[in-house]
Amino acid sequence: MRQLVYHIGNLIYLPAHQLQSARHQVIWDTFTSFHNVLQNEQYKSSFQHQTLILTLKQRFWAHKQEENRVDQPFSTETTMLYELLAIHHLLEELHRIHLLKERYNLNNSPVSLSS
């Protein structure tokens, strides 16, 4: 959770006003999707969420490659894409932890021998 707060904090300081165009709708949709994942009891992501993340990954690598080619620092969009992908990774980790917890609870639940 601390790492999640760290990455969200990084997003707060980015100039999001630069991302108002329709081209950046996938970024705004990802925020909504994160909210939905966090509201899910098991932190499970939907197929639509996975599709958004795939789009973010493709866009991130394209931006990074372009910025490396012209030797310029990361743009606001590249930084935001990185932070969103990091948050996604942490949400996947929360889901895995939840699954492990459920498995542990099932394996350690008391067994009644009476019929």
C-alpha positions in Angstrom: 0.0 0.0 0.0 2.9 2.3 0.7 4.2 1.9 -2.8 0.7 2.5 -4.2 0.5 5.8 -2.3 4.1 6.7 -3.5 3.1 6.3 -7.2 -0.2 8.1 -6.7 1.8 10.9 -5.1 4.1 11.1 -8.1 1.0 11.4 -10.4 -0.3 14.3 -8.3 2.7 16.5 -9.3 2.5 15.9 -13.0 0.9 18.7 -15.1 -2.2 16.7 -16.1 -3.7 19.8 -17.8 -1.4 18.9 -20.7 -3.4 15.6 -21.2 -6.8 17.0 -21.9 -7.0 15.9 -25.6 -9.1 13.0 -26.8 -5.9 11.2 -27.6 -5.3 10.8 -23.9 -8.7 9.3 -23.1 -7.1 5.9 -22.4 -5.2 7.5 -19.5 -8.4 8.9 -17.9 -10.2 5.6 -18.5 -7.3 3.8 -16.7 -7.9 6.0 -13.6 -11.6 4.8 -13.6 -10.5 1.2 -14.1 -8.1 1.4 -11.2 -11.0 2.7 -9.1 -13.0 -0.4 -10.2 -10.2 -2.8 -9.4 -9.8 -1.3 -5.9 -13.5 -1.6 -5.3 -13.4 -5.2 -6.2 -13.2 -7.4 -3.1 -10.5 -9.6 -4.7 -8.7 -6.8 -6.5 -9.5 -8.6 -9.8 -9.2 -6.6 -13.0 -11.6 -6.9 -15.9 -10.8 -7.8 -19.5 -11.4 -4.1 -20.4 -8.8 -3.1 -17.8 -6.3 -5.5 -19.3 -6.9 -4.0 -22.7 -6.3 -0.5 -21.3 -3.0 -1.7 -19.8 -1.9 -3.2 -23.0 -2.6 0.1 -24.8 -0.6 2.0 -22.1 2.3 -0.4 -22.4 2.5 0.0 -26.2 2.2 3.8 -25.9 4.9 3.9 -23.1 7.4 1.9 -25.2 6.7 4.0 -28.3 7.2 7.3 -26.3 10.3 6.0 -24.6 11.8 4.9 -27.9 11.1 8.3 -29.5 12.5 10.2 -26.6 15.7 8.0 -26.7 16.1 8.7 -30.4 16.0 12.5 -29.9 17.8 12.3 -26.6 15.3 14.3 -24.6 14.1 13.8 -21.0 10.9 11.9 -20.3 7.8 13.9 -21.2 4.8 14.3 -18.9 2.9 11.6 -20.8 5.8 9.1 -20.6 6.2 9.7 -16.9 2.4 9.3 -16.4 2.3 6.1 -18.4 5.2 4.7 -16.3 3.4 5.6 -13.0 0.1 4.1 -14.3 1.9 0.8 -15.3 3.6 0.7 -11.9 0.2 1.1 -10.1 -1.2 -1.6 -12.3 1.6 -3.9 -11.3 0.9 -3.2 -7.6 -2.8 -4.0 -8.1 -1.9 -7.3 -9.7 0.3 -8.0 -6.7 -2.7 -7.2 -4.4 -4.8 -9.7 -6.3 -2.1 -12.4 -6.0 -1.8 -11.7 -2.3 -5.6 -12.0 -1.9 -5.6 -15.3 -3.7 -2.8 -16.6 -1.5 -4.7 -15.5 1.6 -7.8 -17.3 0.4 -5.8 -20.5 -0.3 -4.2 -20.2 3.2 -7.6 -19.8 4.9 -9.0 -22.8 3.0 -6.0 -25.0 4.0 -6.1 -23.9 7.6 -9.8 -23.9 8.2 -11.0 -26.2 11.1 -12.3 -29.5 9.9 -15.2 -31.0 11.7 -15.0 -34.7 12.3 -18.6 -35.0 13.5 -21.3 -36.1 11.0 
